[in-house]
Amino acid sequence: ERGRASWAYSQHTTSFDKPSLEWVTVTHPHHPLHGQRVQLIRVRRGPDPDLIIRMPDGYHGAIAASLTDYAGAPETDHSSTEPPLLSLAGLWQMARFIEQQRQLHPLPEGDKI
């Protein structure tokens, strides 16, 4: 009966709507495994299910499903997309300012930045 108990446990923790998915890609840009495909071992249910994956070193680990492509491609909310931190115009202004400062306060002969 021991095999039956582990089978029941596996069925309970596996998502029924994704039975054939065997690999997931880590999609969160700040996750250390970003961009890597990892083998899906099983799924622990919850609001944001934990995926039990085989890490590149062979060990098993857990990762939130929302950090992967498990649920499919996330819909992008363009209204909340923040503008880039640096714009081309801003970089140009900084370059001009630095050049002006170099002309106003030249470095002693032989000194370099």
ZASE-148716 format. One line per 10 residues: for each residue x negated, y, z of C-alpha. Coordinates in steps of 0.5 Angstrom, whole numbers, plus 500, padded with zeros to 3 digits. Example, Ala and Ser with C-alpha at 12.3 -4.5 7.8 and 13.67 -1.06 7.14 Angstrom:
// ZASE-148716
475/491/516; 473/498/514;
// end
This chain:
// ZASE-148716
500/500/500; 494/505/501; 494/506/493; 501/507/493; 500/513/498; 495/516/495; 499/516/488; 505/519/492; 500/525/494; 497/526/487;
504/526/485; 506/531/490; 500/536/489; 500/536/481; 504/541/477; 510/537/473; 510/543/468; 502/542/466; 501/534/466; 496/534/461;
492/540/462; 485/537/464; 480/543/463; 481/551/465; 477/557/463; 475/562/469; 478/569/466; 477/573/472; 471/578/470; 468/578/477;
468/571/479; 462/568/478; 464/562/474; 467/567/469; 468/565/462; 466/558/464; 471/552/462; 471/547/468; 475/540/469; 482/540/473;
482/535/478; 489/537/481; 493/542/483; 496/544/490; 502/548/490; 504/555/492; 506/562/490; 499/562/487; 497/555/486; 490/552/488;
486/549/482; 482/543/485; 476/543/479; 470/540/478; 464/545/479; 458/545/474; 454/542/479; 459/536/480; 462/538/487; 469/540/487;
472/546/489; 478/550/489; 480/557/485; 487/560/485; 490/559/478; 491/566/477; 484/567/476; 484/562/470; 488/561/464; 492/555/467;
498/559/467; 497/561/460; 494/568/457; 496/574/462; 501/579/460; 497/586/460; 500/592/463; 498/597/459; 501/603/463; 496/601/469;
490/600/465; 485/605/467; 481/610/463; 474/608/462; 469/611/467; 465/614/462; 467/618/456; 462/619/450; 464/627/451; 462/626/458;
455/622/456; 454/628/451; 455/633/457; 450/629/461; 445/629/456; 445/636/455; 445/638/462; 439/634/463; 435/637/457; 437/644/460;
434/642/466; 427/639/463; 427/646/459; 428/650/466; 423/646/470; 418/642/466; 414/637/469; 407/638/471; 402/636/465; 401/628/465;
407/627/469; 413/623/466; 420/620/468;
// end
